[in-house]
């Protein structure tokens, strides 16, 4: 009897898993199935429970943590509880690039904005929006 709250959609998608936190590491995995709040992946090594994870798959970024890990044949089946999904990583990179240029960063920003710079740019955009509404 399946007691899942949401339907799972079968997959066999190659992905890259990143362990986040104190011990950062990454390696290829396969997404076996997905739902709105979770996924199952196959990994060639065990994944510690409750450690923050990032999974990059098909242009999307998934953030969550492992809730189970069991040896199945020659691989580990890992259940991942998803906390956040960035559905279009390319669009996020384009926004980052636009904000970098807007701040006068110039050159190659390698797709990264410092938190303070990003906060400042978003605050400036918010202030501009307020001023336009008040006029």
C-alpha positions as a Markdown table, in Angstrom:
| # | Residue | x | y | z |
|---|---|---|---|---|
| 1 | Unk | 0.0 | 0.0 | 0.0 |
| 2 | Unk | 1.5 | 3.3 | -1.1 |
| 3 | Unk | 0.9 | 6.0 | 1.6 |
| 4 | Unk | 2.5 | 8.9 | -0.3 |
| 5 | Unk | 0.6 | 12.2 | -0.3 |
| 6 | Unk | 1.6 | 13.2 | -3.8 |
| 7 | Unk | 2.0 | 11.2 | -7.0 |
| 8 | Unk | 5.6 | 10.3 | -8.0 |
| 9 | Unk | 6.7 | 10.7 | -11.6 |
| 10 | Unk | 9.1 | 8.1 | -12.9 |
| 11 | Unk | 12.4 | 9.3 | -14.3 |
| 12 | Unk | 15.9 | 8.1 | -15.2 |
| 13 | Unk | 17.6 | 11.5 | -15.3 |
| 14 | Unk | 21.3 | 12.0 | -14.9 |
| 15 | Unk | 22.1 | 14.6 | -12.2 |
| 16 | Unk | 24.9 | 15.9 | -10.0 |
| 17 | Unk | 24.5 | 15.8 | -6.2 |
| 18 | Unk | 26.4 | 18.3 | -4.0 |
| 19 | Unk | 26.8 | 17.8 | -0.3 |
| 20 | Unk | 26.6 | 21.2 | 1.4 |
| 21 | Unk | 27.9 | 22.3 | 4.8 |
| 22 | Unk | 31.1 | 21.3 | 6.5 |
| 23 | Unk | 32.1 | 18.6 | 4.1 |
| 24 | Unk | 31.5 | 19.7 | 0.5 |
| 25 | Unk | 31.6 | 17.1 | -2.2 |
| 26 | Unk | 29.8 | 16.3 | -5.5 |
| 27 | Unk | 29.3 | 13.3 | -7.7 |
| 28 | Unk | 26.9 | 12.0 | -10.4 |
| 29 | Unk | 23.6 | 10.4 | -9.4 |
| 30 | Unk | 20.4 | 9.3 | -11.2 |
| 31 | Unk | 17.0 | 10.7 | -10.3 |
| 32 | Unk | 14.6 | 7.7 | -10.2 |
| 33 | Unk | 11.4 | 9.6 | -9.5 |
| 34 | Unk | 10.0 | 13.0 | -8.4 |
| 35 | Unk | 7.1 | 14.6 | -6.8 |
| 36 | Unk | 6.4 | 18.2 | -5.8 |
| 37 | Unk | 8.1 | 17.8 | -2.4 |
| 38 | Unk | 10.5 | 14.9 | -2.8 |
| 39 | Unk | 12.6 | 12.7 | -5.1 |
| 40 | Unk | 14.4 | 9.4 | -5.0 |
| 41 | Unk | 17.9 | 9.1 | -6.4 |
| 42 | Unk | 20.4 | 6.4 | -6.9 |
| 43 | Unk | 23.9 | 7.0 | -5.7 |
| 44 | Unk | 27.1 | 5.0 | -5.8 |
| 45 | Unk | 27.9 | 6.0 | -2.2 |
| 46 | Unk | 25.8 | 6.5 | 0.9 |
| 47 | Unk | 24.5 | 10.0 | 1.7 |
| 48 | Unk | 24.2 | 11.1 | 5.4 |
| 49 | Unk | 20.8 | 11.9 | 6.6 |
| 50 | Unk | 19.7 | 15.5 | 7.4 |
| 51 | Unk | 22.7 | 17.0 | 5.6 |
| 52 | Unk | 21.8 | 19.8 | 3.2 |
| 53 | Unk | 21.9 | 18.7 | -0.5 |
| 54 | Unk | 21.8 | 20.4 | -3.8 |
| 55 | Unk | 20.9 | 18.3 | -6.9 |
| 56 | Unk | 21.3 | 19.8 | -10.4 |
| 57 | Unk | 19.2 | 18.1 | -13.0 |
| 58 | Unk | 17.8 | 19.2 | -16.4 |
| 59 | Unk | 18.5 | 22.9 | -15.9 |
| 60 | Unk | 16.9 | 22.9 | -12.4 |
| 61 | Unk | 18.4 | 23.2 | -9.0 |
| 62 | Unk | 16.8 | 21.2 | -6.1 |
| 63 | Unk | 17.7 | 21.9 | -2.4 |
| 64 | Unk | 16.8 | 19.6 | 0.4 |
| 65 | Unk | 18.1 | 16.8 | 2.6 |
| 66 | Unk | 18.2 | 13.0 | 2.6 |
| 67 | Unk | 15.5 | 11.4 | 4.7 |
| 68 | Unk | 16.5 | 7.8 | 4.1 |
| 69 | Unk | 19.4 | 5.9 | 2.5 |
| 70 | Unk | 19.4 | 2.2 | 1.9 |
| 71 | Unk | 21.6 | -0.2 | -0.1 |
| 72 | Unk | 19.7 | -1.6 | -3.1 |
| 73 | Unk | 21.9 | -4.0 | -5.1 |
| 74 | Unk | 25.1 | -2.2 | -6.0 |
| 75 | Unk | 23.7 | 1.4 | -5.4 |
| 76 | Unk | 22.1 | 3.4 | -2.6 |
| 77 | Unk | 18.5 | 4.5 | -2.9 |
| 78 | Unk | 18.2 | 7.9 | -1.3 |
| 79 | Unk | 14.9 | 9.7 | -0.5 |
| 80 | Unk | 15.3 | 13.4 | -0.6 |
| 81 | Unk | 12.8 | 15.8 | 1.0 |
| 82 | Unk | 12.9 | 19.0 | -1.1 |
| 83 | Unk | 12.8 | 22.4 | 0.5 |
| 84 | Unk | 13.4 | 24.6 | -2.5 |
| 85 | Unk | 13.4 | 24.3 | -6.3 |
| 86 | Unk | 14.8 | 26.7 | -8.8 |
| 87 | Unk | 13.1 | 25.8 | -12.0 |
| 88 | Unk | 15.1 | 27.8 | -14.4 |
| 89 | Unk | 18.8 | 28.2 | -13.4 |
| 90 | Unk | 19.6 | 29.9 | -16.7 |
| 91 | Unk | 17.1 | 32.7 | -15.9 |
| 92 | Unk | 18.6 | 33.1 | -12.5 |
| 93 | Unk | 22.1 | 33.4 | -14.1 |
| 94 | Unk | 20.8 | 36.0 | -16.5 |
| 95 | Unk | 19.3 | 38.0 | -13.6 |
| 96 | Unk | 22.6 | 37.8 | -11.7 |
| 97 | Unk | 24.4 | 39.0 | -14.8 |
| 98 | Unk | 22.0 | 41.9 | -15.2 |
| 99 | Unk | 22.3 | 42.9 | -11.6 |
| 100 | Unk | 26.1 | 42.7 | -11.8 |
| 101 | Unk | 26.1 | 45.0 | -14.9 |
| 102 | Unk | 23.7 | 47.4 | -13.2 |
| 103 | Unk | 26.1 | 47.7 | -10.2 |
| 104 | Unk | 28.9 | 48.5 | -12.6 |
| 105 | Unk | 30.7 | 45.3 | -11.9 |
| 106 | Unk | 32.0 | 45.0 | -15.5 |
| 107 | Unk | 34.1 | 42.1 | -16.7 |
| 108 | Unk | 33.3 | 38.5 | -15.9 |
| 109 | Unk | 31.3 | 38.1 | -12.8 |
| 110 | Unk | 31.3 | 34.2 | -13.0 |
| 111 | Unk | 27.6 | 34.2 | -12.2 |
| 112 | Unk | 28.0 | 35.3 | -8.6 |
| 113 | Unk | 26.9 | 38.4 | -6.7 |
| 114 | Unk | 28.0 | 39.0 | -3.2 |
| 115 | Unk | 25.0 | 39.0 | -0.8 |
| 116 | Unk | 25.5 | 42.6 | 0.1 |
| 117 | Unk | 25.7 | 43.7 | -3.5 |
| 118 | Unk | 22.6 | 41.7 | -4.4 |
| 119 | Unk | 20.7 | 43.1 | -1.5 |
| 120 | Unk | 21.7 | 46.6 | -2.4 |
| 121 | Unk | 20.6 | 46.2 | -6.0 |
| 122 | Unk | 17.3 | 44.7 | -5.0 |
| 123 | Unk | 16.8 | 47.6 | -2.5 |
| 124 | Unk | 17.6 | 50.1 | -5.2 |
| 125 | Unk | 15.1 | 48.5 | -7.6 |
| 126 | Unk | 12.5 | 48.5 | -4.8 |
| 127 | Unk | 13.1 | 52.2 | -4.1 |
| 128 | Unk | 12.8 | 53.1 | -7.8 |
| 129 | Unk | 9.5 | 51.1 | -8.0 |
| 130 | Unk | 8.1 | 53.0 | -5.0 |
| 131 | Unk | 9.1 | 56.4 | -6.5 |
| 132 | Unk | 7.3 | 55.5 | -9.7 |
| 133 | Unk | 4.2 | 54.5 | -7.9 |
| 134 | Unk | 4.2 | 57.7 | -5.8 |
| 135 | Unk | 4.3 | 59.9 | -9.0 |
